[in-house]
Amino acid sequence: MLVLASASPRRLALLEQAGLKPDALLPADLDETPLKGERPRDLSRRLAREKAEAAREGAKSRADLEGCYIVAADTVVAVGRRILPKAEIVDEAAACLRLLSGRAHRVYTGVAVVAPNGTIRDRIVETRLRFKRLSNEDLEMYLASGEWRGKAGGYAIQGIAGSFVIKLVGSYTGVVGLPLYETVNLLGGEGFPVRFGWMNVG
């Protein structure tokens, strides 16, 4: 049994892309506010682990999920040590995009896997990106699209904002929200049959 500790359609689609179809979704409702002085890398790791632990507790009350594997992830966008918010209002998204315009930034995605014996293993994946310089028209039209809503740093690379990216060094799937190489390796390392679903993919 496989549980995804997220309600994100992007993370679900990425898992399924790798031939992994979760048996249940157990999203955690956490306070994602960074701790004082917390670095972006540490925040992504902490939240991924906390989501995994919350899903582990939730799974305990369900007999059908006994002995399950759990995958959780969290994505943080940062400029230097400055952590950008998950934009919920247009002013937040506009501020993020103006900051990212024409410069480099980093995306950290923490992924945590809980094995049936309760152990948690995690990885942090760091990706470096550079955006083109955004014109006023780029900004206005992107903000009007609404695609930024709820996205870390105010953008979704798998959508329109993919056309803003001049350079990416690291994990594209990590920027979308779930680094597949690391996720599959963590699951496989804990004994999950990661290739079992490949036979039904075509």
C-alpha positions as CSV (number, residue, x, y, z in Angstrom):
1,M,0.0,0.0,0.0
2,L,1.2,3.5,-0.9
3,V,0.0,6.7,0.7
4,L,0.7,10.2,-0.7
5,A,0.6,12.8,2.1
6,S,-0.6,15.6,-0.2
7,A,-3.7,16.9,-1.9
8,S,-1.6,18.4,-4.7
9,P,-2.7,17.2,-8.2
10,R,0.8,17.9,-9.4
11,R,2.4,15.5,-6.9
12,L,-0.2,12.9,-7.7
13,A,0.4,13.2,-11.4
14,L,4.2,13.0,-10.9
15,L,3.9,9.8,-8.8
16,E,1.6,8.3,-11.5
17,Q,4.2,9.3,-14.2
18,A,6.7,7.1,-12.4
19,G,4.2,4.2,-12.5
20,L,3.3,4.6,-8.8
21,K,-0.5,4.9,-8.1
22,P,-1.2,5.7,-4.4
23,D,-3.9,3.8,-2.6
24,A,-4.8,6.8,-0.5
25,L,-4.2,10.6,-0.1
26,L,-3.7,11.8,3.4
27,P,-2.9,15.5,3.2
28,A,-1.7,17.3,6.4
29,D,-2.9,20.7,7.3
30,L,0.3,22.2,8.8
31,D,1.4,25.7,9.8
32,E,4.1,26.2,7.1
33,T,5.5,29.4,8.7
34,P,9.3,29.3,8.8
35,L,10.9,29.2,12.2
36,K,13.0,32.3,13.2
37,G,16.3,32.1,11.3
38,E,15.3,28.8,9.5
39,R,17.1,28.3,6.2
40,P,15.1,27.4,3.1
41,R,16.8,23.9,2.9
42,D,15.9,23.2,6.5
43,L,12.3,24.4,6.1
44,S,11.7,22.1,3.2
45,R,13.1,19.1,5.1
46,R,11.2,19.9,8.3
47,L,7.9,20.3,6.6
48,A,8.3,17.1,4.4
49,R,9.0,15.1,7.6
50,E,6.1,16.7,9.5
51,K,3.7,15.9,6.7
52,A,5.0,12.3,6.6
53,E,4.6,12.0,10.4
54,A,1.1,13.5,10.3
55,A,0.1,11.0,7.5
56,R,1.6,8.1,9.5
57,E,-0.6,9.1,12.5
58,G,-3.7,9.3,10.2
59,A,-2.9,5.9,8.6
60,K,-2.9,4.3,12.1
61,S,-6.7,4.7,12.3
62,R,-7.3,2.9,9.0
63,A,-7.1,-0.9,9.0
64,D,-6.8,-0.8,5.2
65,L,-3.6,1.1,5.4
66,E,-1.8,-1.1,7.8
67,G,1.8,-1.6,6.8
68,C,1.7,1.2,4.2
69,Y,4.5,3.2,2.7
70,I,4.0,7.0,2.9
71,V,5.5,9.7,0.6
72,A,5.5,13.4,1.6
73,A,7.1,16.4,0.1
74,D,7.5,20.2,0.5
75,T,8.8,22.8,-1.9
76,V,10.5,26.1,-0.9
77,V,11.5,28.9,-3.3
78,A,14.2,31.1,-2.1
79,V,16.4,34.1,-3.2
80,G,19.5,33.8,-1.1
81,R,18.2,33.0,2.4
82,R,14.9,34.8,1.8
83,I,12.0,32.4,1.6
84,L,9.3,33.3,-0.8
85,P,5.7,32.7,0.3
86,K,3.1,30.4,-1.3
87,A,1.2,33.2,-3.0
88,E,-2.4,33.5,-2.0
89,I,-3.2,37.0,-3.1
90,V,-2.2,38.9,-6.2
91,D,0.1,41.4,-4.4
92,E,2.1,38.5,-3.0
93,A,2.5,36.9,-6.4
94,A,3.5,40.2,-8.0
95,A,6.1,40.9,-5.3
96,C,7.6,37.4,-5.8
97,L,7.7,37.7,-9.6
98,R,9.3,41.1,-9.5
99,L,12.0,39.7,-7.2
100,L,12.6,36.7,-9.5
101,S,12.6,38.7,-12.7
102,G,16.0,38.6,-14.5
103,R,17.8,36.8,-11.6
104,A,18.7,33.5,-10.3
105,H,16.9,31.7,-7.5
106,R,16.8,28.2,-5.9
107,V,14.1,25.7,-5.3
108,Y,14.4,23.2,-2.5
109,T,12.2,20.2,-2.3
110,G,12.3,17.9,0.6
111,V,10.9,14.4,0.2
112,A,10.3,12.0,3.1
113,V,9.3,8.4,2.9
114,V,7.9,6.4,5.9
115,A,8.5,2.6,5.7
116,P,6.1,0.1,7.2
117,N,8.4,-0.3,10.2
118,G,7.9,3.4,11.0
119,T,11.4,4.7,10.0
120,I,11.6,7.9,8.0
121,R,14.2,8.6,5.4
122,D,14.5,11.9,3.5
123,R,16.3,13.8,0.8
124,I,16.6,17.5,0.0
125,V,16.9,18.3,-3.7
126,E,18.2,21.7,-4.7
127,T,17.6,23.2,-8.1
128,R,19.0,26.5,-9.5
129,L,16.9,28.5,-11.9
130,R,17.2,31.8,-13.7
131,F,14.2,33.8,-15.0
132,K,14.3,36.1,-18.0
133,R,13.6,39.7,-17.2
134,L,9.8,40.0,-17.1
135,S,8.2,42.9,-18.9
136,N,5.2,44.7,-17.3
137,E,3.0,42.9,-19.9
138,D,4.4,39.6,-18.8
139,L,3.6,40.4,-15.2
140,E,0.2,41.7,-15.8
141,M,-0.9,38.8,-18.0
142,Y,0.6,36.1,-15.8
143,L,-1.1,37.6,-12.7
144,A,-4.4,37.7,-14.7
145,S,-4.0,34.0,-15.5
146,G,-4.4,33.0,-11.8
147,E,-1.9,30.2,-12.3
148,W,0.3,31.5,-9.5
149,R,-2.4,31.0,-6.8
150,G,-1.1,28.8,-4.0
151,K,2.3,28.2,-5.6
152,A,5.6,28.7,-3.8
153,G,7.3,31.8,-5.2
154,G,4.1,32.7,-7.1
155,Y,4.7,30.5,-10.2
156,A,4.1,27.1,-11.6
157,I,7.0,25.9,-13.8
158,Q,4.8,23.2,-15.5
159,G,2.5,26.0,-16.8
160,I,3.0,29.3,-18.5
161,A,5.9,30.3,-16.2
162,G,8.0,27.5,-17.8
163,S,8.5,30.1,-20.6
164,F,10.2,32.4,-18.1
165,V,13.0,30.0,-17.3
166,I,16.3,30.7,-19.1
167,K,18.3,28.1,-17.2
168,L,17.6,25.2,-14.9
169,V,20.3,23.1,-13.1
170,G,18.9,20.3,-11.0
171,S,15.6,18.5,-10.9
172,Y,12.7,19.7,-13.1
173,T,10.3,17.3,-11.2
174,G,11.6,18.7,-8.0
175,V,10.6,22.2,-9.0
176,V,7.1,20.9,-9.9
177,G,6.9,19.4,-6.4
178,L,8.1,15.8,-6.2
179,P,11.7,14.9,-7.3
180,L,11.1,11.5,-9.0
181,Y,14.6,10.1,-9.0
182,E,15.0,10.6,-5.3
183,T,11.4,9.5,-4.4
184,V,11.7,6.2,-6.4
185,N,15.2,5.6,-4.8
186,L,13.9,6.2,-1.3
187,L,10.9,3.9,-1.8
188,G,13.0,1.2,-3.5
189,G,15.6,1.3,-0.8
190,E,12.9,0.6,1.8
191,G,11.6,-2.4,-0.2
192,F,8.7,-1.0,-2.1
193,P,8.2,-2.7,-5.5
194,V,8.7,0.5,-7.5
195,R,8.6,-1.3,-10.9
196,F,5.5,-3.3,-10.3
197,G,3.2,-0.7,-11.9
198,W,5.3,-0.3,-15.0
199,M,3.6,-3.2,-16.7
200,N,0.3,-1.4,-16.8
201,V,1.6,2.0,-18.0
202,G,1.0,1.9,-21.8
